Amino acid sequence: MELQEIRHRWNEVLDAVLEVDRISWLAFFDARLAEFDGRTLTLDFSDARKLSSSHEFSDTRLKQQQILIETIKSVLAIDVEISER
């Protein structure tokens, strides 16, 4: 799967995450999909960090990452690792 395909279906992934766990959805809804090398999906939160003085979710994202990975597998039928920049 290519990055563009993931971007095209990202709202499906986020909707499915919301059904499982609202905290996870809050942690990932503002991610930009930066890169995908066939295994690792890189999420970019630089725009969110510019605006979020008291709403920094990086610690939460680490705890919620498995929910995102499992949801991506369920919705897109691909195994991924997640990295952030």
C-alpha positions as CSV (number, residue, x, y, z in Angstrom):
1,M,0.0,0.0,0.0
2,E,1.2,3.5,-0.8
3,L,1.1,6.6,1.4
4,Q,-1.5,8.2,-0.8
5,E,-3.9,5.2,-0.4
6,I,-3.5,5.4,3.4
7,R,-4.2,9.2,3.3
8,H,-7.3,8.5,1.2
9,R,-8.6,6.1,3.8
10,W,-7.3,7.8,7.0
11,N,-10.7,9.1,8.1
12,E,-11.9,5.5,8.1
13,V,-9.0,4.6,10.4
14,L,-9.8,7.5,12.7
15,D,-13.5,6.7,12.8
16,A,-12.7,3.1,13.8
17,V,-10.2,4.4,16.5
18,L,-13.0,6.6,17.9
19,E,-15.3,3.6,18.2
20,V,-12.6,1.8,20.2
21,D,-11.2,4.5,22.4
22,R,-11.9,8.3,22.4
23,I,-8.6,9.1,24.1
24,S,-6.7,7.4,21.3
25,W,-8.7,9.3,18.7
26,L,-7.9,12.6,20.5
27,A,-4.2,11.7,20.5
28,F,-4.0,10.9,16.8
29,F,-6.8,12.9,15.0
30,D,-4.4,15.8,14.2
31,A,-1.6,13.7,12.8
32,R,-0.3,14.4,9.3
33,L,0.8,11.3,7.4
34,A,4.3,12.1,6.5
35,E,5.9,8.9,5.2
36,F,5.3,5.2,4.7
37,D,8.1,2.9,3.7
38,G,6.0,-0.2,3.4
39,R,6.4,-1.0,7.1
40,T,6.8,2.2,9.2
41,L,4.1,4.9,9.0
42,T,5.6,8.3,10.1
43,L,3.2,10.7,11.7
44,D,3.9,14.4,11.8
45,F,2.5,16.4,14.7
46,S,4.5,19.6,14.1
47,D,1.3,21.6,13.2
48,A,-0.5,20.4,16.3
49,R,2.5,21.3,18.5
50,K,2.4,24.9,17.2
51,L,-1.1,25.4,18.5
52,S,-1.2,23.2,21.6
53,S,0.5,24.7,24.6
54,S,-1.5,22.8,27.2
55,H,-2.7,20.0,24.8
56,E,0.5,18.1,24.1
57,F,-0.4,14.4,23.7
58,S,3.0,12.9,23.0
59,D,3.0,10.8,26.2
60,T,-0.6,9.7,25.6
61,R,0.2,8.7,22.0
62,L,2.9,6.4,23.2
63,K,0.4,4.6,25.5
64,Q,-2.3,4.5,22.8
65,Q,-0.1,3.5,19.8
66,Q,-1.1,-0.1,19.9
67,I,-4.8,0.8,19.4
68,L,-3.9,2.7,16.3
69,I,-1.7,-0.1,15.0
70,E,-4.5,-2.7,15.5
71,T,-7.0,-0.4,13.9
72,I,-4.9,0.2,10.9
73,K,-4.5,-3.6,10.5
74,S,-8.2,-4.1,10.8
75,V,-9.3,-1.3,8.4
76,L,-6.5,-1.3,5.9
77,A,-5.3,-4.9,6.2
78,I,-1.6,-3.9,6.6
79,D,0.9,-4.3,9.5
80,V,2.7,-1.1,10.4
81,E,5.0,0.3,13.0
82,I,4.4,3.9,14.0
83,S,7.1,6.6,14.3
84,E,6.7,10.3,15.0
85,R,8.4,13.5,14.0
